[in-house]
């Protein structure tokens, strides 16, 4: 940048002038992921913003350049820390990658050209992915600190009455637990060894077409040293271990219900708590009871005389037999409610209701005397039940 050009790099990144280097670095990476042209294809405003934050980080991310910028309000290679000295220069290698000065509108061309020429290291997208996806993921984990482990789903088949009344069952679940050998660190005991990717330099070189980049090694984080992975967990920090324990299924579960068992999920990250276990239930159907939510439906057959004259009949419920009154003139398919005789509710202490679906059963006429009685009944009750339908015939 030429001497005399004034830009507020702190405002560009949105950090204070006394911000620590770590804060500047994390802020830059967050903004770079947000405004990168690959994330916002065709968005010129995002492309320009990406150039601005990259230029700002080139200066503020380097201790010497930031010192010059803080002292004079701009940066030039000709002005070393402590005062201007014509002819002198400072090392321009800012941590990370210098993106300023590149034509970001040709990302696709760079990738295509690199592949056509057989260039090494992939295109610019691959390099950016190494910068922000790998090391950025490690930084996000560091920023977030302890994290709760992931949840586990376990599907369980239940009988109808076990679901209605509740039950205690013993289950075995394979959980991810913190590796006892490395205590979740993922590394073996002993001194670090030389990184095999960068040979101890902490840096690797990538090329995209005619552009060459030197970036921090993603395998060792730029330290040049790496610890050997834990032999017990392969470096993951956790091991798969089956565990058996008792689980209480509350009364009233239904197919698709989720019963939460706290702390029985996978182990947490960075010392965080374990996740939860969710038992997803599948309930067998019953021969006569049909469940819809917390309500129970049952079909009860009645005779023609009971439906016509009214009667008291005994019906089954979930808590034992109950007597209901069939009103005179009850039609087949009519539903009668018995309050509080349904399934227990998972949301409250109340129970659902039971609905009795009345089914009028017509007898099989086998003798002349019955036929005569029915003919007499028809003469005494000449109403046509299909009268309403005749309007449409």
C-alpha positions in Angstrom: 0.0 0.0 0.0 1.5 3.4 -0.9 2.5 5.8 1.8 -0.2 8.4 2.6 -3.2 6.1 2.0 -5.2 6.1 5.2 -7.5 3.2 6.1 -9.0 2.2 9.4 -8.2 -1.5 9.4 -9.5 -1.9 13.0 -12.9 -0.7 11.8 -12.8 -3.0 8.8 -12.4 -6.0 11.0 -14.6 -4.6 13.7 -12.1 -4.9 16.6 -10.8 -2.3 19.0 -7.3 -0.9 18.8 -6.2 -2.7 21.8 -7.5 -6.1 20.6 -5.2 -9.0 21.2 -3.6 -10.9 18.3 -5.8 -13.9 19.0 -9.0 -11.9 18.8 -7.9 -10.3 15.5 -7.0 -13.7 14.0 -10.3 -15.3 15.1 -12.3 -12.3 13.9 -10.6 -12.4 10.5 -11.3 -16.1 10.0 -14.9 -15.7 10.9 -15.4 -12.8 8.5 -13.4 -14.5 5.7 -15.6 -17.6 5.9 -18.7 -15.3 5.7 -17.6 -13.1 2.8 -15.5 -15.5 0.7 -16.5 -15.4 -3.0 -17.1 -19.2 -3.1 -19.7 -18.8 -0.4 -21.3 -15.8 -2.2 -20.9 -16.5 -5.9 -21.6 -13.5 -8.1 -21.9 -11.1 -5.1 -19.6 -8.2 -5.9 -20.2 -6.6 -2.5 -19.0 -9.7 -0.6 -16.1 -10.0 -3.0 -15.0 -6.4 -2.2 -15.6 -7.0 1.5 -13.4 -10.1 1.4 -10.6 -8.1 -0.2 -10.9 -5.4 2.5 -10.7 -7.7 5.4 -7.8 -9.7 3.9 -5.9 -6.4 3.4 -6.7 -5.4 7.0 -5.5 -8.7 8.4 -2.3 -8.6 6.4 -1.3 -5.6 8.4 -3.0 -6.2 11.8 -2.1 -9.9 11.8 1.6 -9.2 11.6 3.2 -7.7 14.8 5.8 -5.6 13.0 3.3 -4.2 10.4 0.8 -3.5 13.0 3.4 -1.5 15.0 4.1 0.6 11.9 0.4 1.1 11.2 -0.4 2.1 14.8 2.5 4.6 14.8 1.9 6.3 11.4 -1.7 5.4 10.5 -0.6 3.5 7.4 1.9 0.8 6.4 4.7 0.7 3.9 7.6 -1.7 3.5 9.9 1.3 3.5 9.0 2.2 7.1 10.3 -0.2 9.7 9.1 -0.2 13.3 10.6 2.7 15.3 10.8 5.2 12.5 11.2 5.7 8.7 14.4 4.6 7.2 14.6 5.0 3.5 15.8 1.9 1.8 15.0 -0.3 4.7 12.3 -3.0 4.5 10.5 -5.4 6.8 9.6 -9.0 6.3 6.2 -8.9 4.5 5.2 -12.5 5.4 2.0 -12.0 7.4 0.7 -15.1 9.2 -1.7 -17.1 7.0 -2.0 -16.1 3.3 -1.8 -12.7 1.6 -4.9 -12.5 -0.6 -4.6 -8.8 -1.5 -3.6 -8.0 -5.0 -5.2 -11.1 -6.6 -8.1 -10.9 -9.0 -10.8 -12.7 -7.1 -13.1 -12.7 -10.2 -11.0 -15.4 -11.8 -11.3 -18.1 -9.1 -13.0 -20.6 -11.5 -10.4 -19.9 -14.2 -7.6 -20.6 -11.8 -9.0 -23.9 -10.8 -9.7 -24.9 -14.4 -6.3 -23.8 -15.6 -4.5 -25.6 -12.8 -6.3 -28.9 -13.6 -5.5 -28.4 -17.4 -1.8 -27.9 -16.7 -1.6 -30.6 -14.2 -0.6 -28.1 -11.4 0.0 -29.5 -7.9 -2.1 -28.9 -4.8 -5.5 -28.3 -6.5 -7.1 -24.9 -7.0 -7.7 -21.9 -4.9 -10.8 -23.5 -3.3 -8.6 -26.4 -2.0 -6.2 -24.0 -0.4 -8.9 -21.9 1.1 -10.5 -25.1 2.4 -7.3 -26.1 4.1 -7.0 -22.7 5.6 -10.5 -22.3 7.1 -12.1 -25.7 7.2 -9.3 -27.6 9.0 -7.6 -25.1 11.2 -10.8 -23.1 11.5 -12.6 -26.2 12.8 -9.9 -26.6 15.5 -10.2 -22.9 16.4 -14.0 -23.2 16.7 -13.6 -26.1 19.1 -11.2 -24.1 21.1 -13.5 -21.0 21.1 -16.5 -23.1 22.1 -14.7 -24.9 24.9 -16.5 -27.8 26.6 -19.4 -29.1 24.4 -22.2 -31.4 25.2 -21.9 -34.8 23.6 -24.3 -35.9 20.8 -27.6 -37.6 21.5 -28.4 -41.2 20.8 -31.7 -42.7 19.5 -32.7 -46.2 20.5 -35.8 -47.8 19.1 -37.9 -50.0 21.4 -40.8 -52.4 20.7 -43.4 -52.4 23.4 -46.6 -54.4 24.0 -49.9 -52.5 24.2 -50.3 -52.9 28.0 -46.7 -52.1 28.8 -47.2 -48.8 26.9 -50.5 -48.1 28.8 -49.3 -49.0 32.3 -45.6 -48.2 32.0 -42.8 -50.6 32.6 -39.2 -51.0 33.6 -36.8 -52.5 31.0 -33.1 -53.3 30.8 -31.5 -52.2 27.6 -28.0 -52.2 26.1 -26.8 -49.2 24.2 -23.4 -48.7 22.4 -22.2 -45.3 23.5 -19.1 -43.2 22.7 -17.2 -42.7 26.0 -14.1 -40.7 26.8 -11.1 -42.9 26.0 -9.6 -44.0 29.4 -6.1 -44.3 28.0 -5.7 -40.7 26.7 -8.5 -39.1 28.9 -10.1 -37.8 25.7 -7.1 -35.9 24.3 -6.6 -38.3 21.4 -2.8 -38.3 21.8 -0.4 -40.9 23.1 1.9 -40.3 26.1 5.4 -39.2 25.3 7.2 -36.3 23.7 5.9 -34.8 20.4 7.5 -36.0 17.2 8.3 -34.2 14.0 5.3 -33.6 11.8 5.3 -35.9 8.9 3.5 -33.5 6.6 5.7 -30.4 6.9 8.9 -32.2 8.1 9.0 -29.9 11.2 8.8 -26.6 9.4 5.2 -25.8 10.4 4.5 -24.7 6.8 3.5 -26.3 3.5 3.4 -24.8 0.0 0.5 -25.1 -2.3 0.2 -24.0 -5.9 -2.8 -22.9 -7.9 -1.8 -22.2 -11.5 1.0 -19.6 -11.4 0.3 -18.6 -7.8 2.2 -20.2 -5.0 1.0 -20.0 -1.3 2.8 -20.9 1.9 0.3 -21.8 4.6 0.4 -23.2 8.1 0.5 -27.0 8.2 -3.0 -28.2 8.9 -1.7 -31.4 10.5 0.4 -29.9 13.2 -1.3 -26.4 13.4 2.0 -24.7 12.3 4.0 -25.9 15.2 6.1 -28.4 13.3 5.6 -31.0 16.0 2.8 -33.4 16.5 1.8 -36.0 19.1 1.3 -39.6 18.2 -2.4 -40.6 18.1 -3.6 -42.6 21.1 -3.4 -46.4 20.1 -6.6 -47.1 22.1 -8.9 -44.7 20.3 -6.9 -44.0 17.1 -6.8 -40.3 18.0 -10.5 -39.7 18.2 -10.5 -39.2 22.0 -13.4 -41.7 22.5 -14.1 -45.4 22.4 -17.3 -47.3 21.5 -18.5 -49.2 24.6 -21.8 -51.1 25.2 -23.5 -50.3 28.4 -26.5 -52.0 30.0 -28.9 -50.2 32.4 -32.5 -50.0 33.6 -34.9 -47.6 32.0 -38.3 -46.6 33.2 -40.9 -46.2 30.5 -43.7 -43.9 31.8 -47.4 -44.9 31.4 -49.0 -43.5 28.2 -46.3 -43.8 25.6 -47.4 -44.4 22.1 -45.8 -45.2 18.8 -43.4 -42.4 18.0 -43.0 -41.2 21.6 -39.5 -40.1 22.7 -38.5 -40.9 26.2 -35.4 -38.9 27.3 -32.8 -40.5 29.5 -30.4 -37.7 30.6 -26.6 -38.3 30.4 -26.8 -41.6 28.5 -25.8 -40.2 25.2 -22.2 -39.9 23.7 -19.4 -38.4 25.7 -18.9 -34.7 25.7 -16.1 -32.7 23.9 -13.4 -30.9 25.7 -14.7 -32.0 29.1 -18.3 -31.2 28.3 -21.3 -33.3 29.7 -22.5 -36.4 27.9 -25.5 -36.2 25.6 -28.9 -37.7 26.2 -30.4 -41.0 25.1 -33.8 -40.8 23.4 -35.9 -44.0 23.4 -38.3 -44.0 20.4 -41.2 -46.4 21.1 -43.2 -48.6 18.8 -46.3 -50.0 20.3 -48.1 -53.2 19.3 -51.8 -52.8 18.3 -54.6 -54.3 20.5 -57.3 -56.7 19.2 -60.2 -54.5 20.2 -58.9 -51.2 21.5 -57.8 -48.5 19.0 -55.7 -45.6 20.2 -55.8 -42.1 18.8 -53.7 -39.8 20.9 -54.8 -40.2 24.5 -58.3 -41.4 23.5 -59.4 -45.1 23.1 -62.0 -46.4 20.7 -63.8 -49.7 21.0 -66.6 -51.1 18.8 -69.6 -52.6 20.9 -72.3 -54.6 19.1 -75.9 -54.2 20.3 -79.2 -55.8 19.2 -81.9 -54.1 17.2 -84.1 -54.1 20.3 -81.4 -52.6 22.5 -80.7 -49.9 19.9 -84.4 -49.2 19.4 -85.7 -49.4 23.0 -82.5 -48.4 24.8 -80.5 -50.6 27.2 -77.7 -50.8 29.7 -74.7 -52.8 28.4 -71.3 -53.7 29.8 -68.3 -52.6 27.8 -64.6 -53.1 28.3 -62.3 -50.2 29.2 -58.5 -50.0 30.0 -59.2 -50.0 33.7 -61.9 -52.8 33.8 -65.5 -53.2 32.7 -68.0 -50.3 32.8 -71.7 -50.1 32.3 -73.1 -47.5 29.8 -76.6 -46.6 28.8 -77.6 -47.0 25.2 -80.2 -44.3 24.5 -83.5 -45.3 22.7 -83.2 -44.9 18.9 -79.4 -45.2 18.9 -78.1 -45.6 15.3 -75.3 -47.9 14.2 -72.0 -46.0 14.1 -73.1 -43.6 16.8 -70.3 -42.9 19.4 -70.8 -42.6 23.1 -68.2 -41.1 25.3 -66.9 -42.4 28.7 -64.8 -39.6 30.2 -61.5 -40.4 31.9 -61.3 -44.0 30.7 -58.7 -43.5 27.9 -54.9 -43.7 28.0 -52.7 -41.9 30.5 -51.3 -38.6 29.2 -47.6 -37.9 29.0 -48.3 -34.1 29.3 -50.6 -34.1 32.4 -52.0 -36.3 35.1 -55.4 -36.5 33.3 -56.4 -39.5 31.1 -58.0 -39.4 27.8 -61.6 -40.6 27.1 -63.0 -43.8 25.7 -65.4 -43.7 22.8 -67.9 -46.6 22.3 -68.7 -47.1 18.7 -72.2 -48.6 18.7 -72.6 -51.4 16.0 -76.3 -52.5 15.6 -76.4 -56.2 14.7 -79.4 -57.3 12.5 -80.5 -60.8 13.5 -80.7 -63.7 11.0 -84.5 -64.5 10.6 -85.1 -68.2 10.7 -88.8 -68.6 11.5 -92.1 -67.4 10.3 -93.2 -65.9 13.7 -90.1 -63.5 13.7 -90.9 -62.5 10.1 -94.5 -61.7 11.0 -93.3 -59.5 13.9 -90.9 -57.6 11.7 -93.6 -57.1 9.0 -95.9 -55.7 11.7 -93.0 -53.5 12.9 -92.6 -52.1 9.4 -96.4 -51.4 9.1 -96.3 -49.6 12.4 -93.3 -47.6 11.5 -93.7 -46.6 7.8 -90.9 -43.9 7.8 -88.6 -44.2 4.8 -85.0 -44.0 6.0 -83.9 -43.2 2.4 -86.3 -40.3 1.9 -83.4 -37.8 1.8 -81.6 -39.7 -0.8 -84.5 -39.6 -3.2 -83.9 -35.9 -3.8 -80.8 -36.9 -5.7 -82.2 -39.8 -7.7 
